[in-house]
Amino acid sequence: MSADQPLVLVVEDEPAQREVLAYNLEAEGFAVSRAENGEEAMMLVDETAPDLIVLDWMMPNLSGIEVCRRLKTRSETRAIPIIMLSARSEEVDRVRGLETGADDYVIKPYSIVELMARVRSQLRRVRPAATGGQLEYEDIVLNAASHRVSRGENELKLGPTEFRLLSTFMEKPGRVFSREQLLDRVWGRDIYVDTRTVDVHIGRLRKALTQFGGSDPLRTVRGAGYALG
């Protein structure tokens, strides 16, 4: 799995539906993890937080609505977008799903084309760089589509790893990322790299960002990691 690929968790207890969703998401260029019930979904989220969750409401034992409620009450998972899938078409059910914290609500049977559009829309909000958007922070502009970065009037030359590091920081200004979180997001969840490698590339990114002057926008948080601003 590429480090640039947004990770989508599909939670669906019907195997055929689960595989259709996974197939179409992978065809769109997303990485996909699968859960067949609510308990497995919670475990997978704790192991590796996805960028988005497609969640079926009606599941045995732990329902989708309960999974949604639990994730949205936890600070570390509250920001993960959740698209709720349900055969419940009544307005009261849609309202309940949204009030529980779902970011979108799609009624079964649904159009795959429409669902993929809604997935892209939610991901543009939380991972703009991964979906080709432009990010701005103070005088720094990062264009993911053209792979260009500028600061003020100057274009900056960044290596691919430094570019991914910067896009990660610019998507969440002020957030402190641990070295492990940066390894997952920038190098990939399946790649083993020593955490000290993060420090080396942070140093290179700092040098690139200040090559034409200006203050260093990256902040080192002792014992926690790094942040932009």
N, C-alpha and C positions, 0 to 999 in steps of 0.2 A: 504494500500500500504506500502510495506517495504521501509525503508529509503535507503537500498542498491540498490533497483531497479532503473535503469536508466529510466527516463520518456521520452517517445516518443510522440510527437504531430503529429497526422495524419490529414492533411487538404485535404479533398476530397469532392466535391459537390454531387457525386453519392453515395447514401446510401449503395447500395450493395457492391461497391468497398471499401467504407470506413470501413464497418464491416468485410470484408474479411481481409483487412490489419490489423485491430485492433485484430482480432482473432489470426492471425498468430504471431503478435508481442507479444501478451500476452502468447501464447504457448511457445515462446522463453524465457519467464521470464521477459519481460519488462512491466512496467506500461505504460498505454496508455491514452492520452486525445484526444478528437475528436473535429474537427471544420468542419462545412459544407460550410464555405465560408471564404474569405480573411479577412473580418472585424472581424469575430469571432476569427480567428486565432490570429490576432494582440491583441485582448482583452485578450485571454488566455495566450499569451506570457507575457503580462504585469502583469498578476495576478501571474503566476508561470512559470518561465522560464524553458522550457524543456531541456533535454540533447541533443536531436536531433529532427529535423522536417522532416517528409515525406510530400512533398508539391506538389499538382497537379498544373500544369501550367494553364490549361484552366478552369477558373471559372468566373461566371458572376460578374459584378461590379469590385471588386478588384481582379485582376488576381494574380496567383501564382508568376509570374515574378516580379510584383510590390511589393508583400509581401516580396519576397526575397530581392529586392533592398532596401526596407525600413529597414529591419532587419540588413542588412549588413552595413548600413550607421550609425547605432547607436552603440556607444561604448559598451553599456551594453548587446547587443544581437549579436554583430558581430562574436563572437567565436562559436555560436551555429551552428553545422553542419546541412546543408540542403541538402536533396536528392530530386531533382526535378523529378517528373513524368510527361511524356508528350507523346502524340501521334505524336508529331512533330519529324520526324526522319531525317530531312535534317541537314547536317553538320552546316549550318549557324545558325539553331535554337539551336543546341547543344552548339555551341560556344557562342551564346548570353546568354544562360542560365548560362554557366560557368563564363562568363565575368561579369554577374550581381552579382555573388558571390556564386552560388550554388557549393557545395563541390562534388557533384556527379550528374549524369544525367542518368535517366533510361527511355528507350523508351517503351511505351505501344504497344501491350500487352507484359508483362514481366513475367519472371519466379519468383514465390514467393521464391523459394529456393535461387535464385541469389540475389534477393532484400534483403532477410534476411542476407545473407552473407555480402552485402554492408553495411547494418545497423550495423552489428557487427564490421566491419572494421572501420567505422567512430567512433563508441563508444569506441573502443580500443584506439583511438587517444586521446579522450577527457575524458574518464572515465576508464583508464586502471585497476584501482583497482576493479571496479564493474564488469569487464569482466575477472577477474582472473589473471591479469598481475602482474609484479613485478615493484616496484617503488624504486628509489634511490635518496637520497638527502644527500650530503656530506658523512658522515660515517653511515648514517641510511639506512637500507634496509628493505622494507616491501614486503612480498610475500603474495598476496591476496589469492592465491590458497591454500596454506598451513596454512594461518592465522598466520604467524610468523613474528616477527619483531626483528631485531638485530641492535646493534650500535657498530661498531668496531668488536671486538671478542666476545662480550657479547650478549646473547639472552635476550630480554626484555619481561617481563610479563605484558601484557596489558589486561584490561577488554574489552568486546565487544564494549562499547561506545567509549572508548579511542582509540581503533583500528580504528573505523570508522572516528573519528575526525582526527587522524593522516593521514589516507588515503586521506581524503578530502584536508588537507593541502598539502600533498605531490603531489597530482595531479596538484596543482596550486601554486608552490613555489613563494613567494613574494606577492601573492594576499591577500588583506585584506578582510576577511569574517566578516560580521556583525553577531551579536548574532542570529538575525532572520534567516539569510541565513544558519548558522550552524544548527539551529533547524530544518529547512526544510530538509537539506541534511543528517543529522546524525540521528535525531529522527523520521523524517517522516513528510510529509506535512499535514497529517490528525490528528496528535497527538498534544494535547495541553500540553506544558511544559513551566514552568516559565523561562524567559531568564537568571535568576540567576543560574539556573541549569547548563548552559553552563560554567559559571565561575568555578563552582565546578569541573567539569570534565576536564577543561583546567588545573586546578591546579593538578589534579591526573595525567594527561598526562605529565605535566612538571616534576613531581616527578619521573615518570617511565623513562622518557628519560634521566634523570640525575642521576639515581640510581647508576651507576658505574663511576660517574664523567663526566667531559665534560661540556661545556657551554650549557645554555638553548637556543635551536634554535627557540623557539616561541617568537613572538614579540607582545606586547600589544600596540595597536594604540588607544590612548585616544579619546573617542567619536565615534570611528569607528568600532573597533572589534579586531580581532587577525589575525596574519599571520605567516607563516613559513619563517624565513629568512628576 
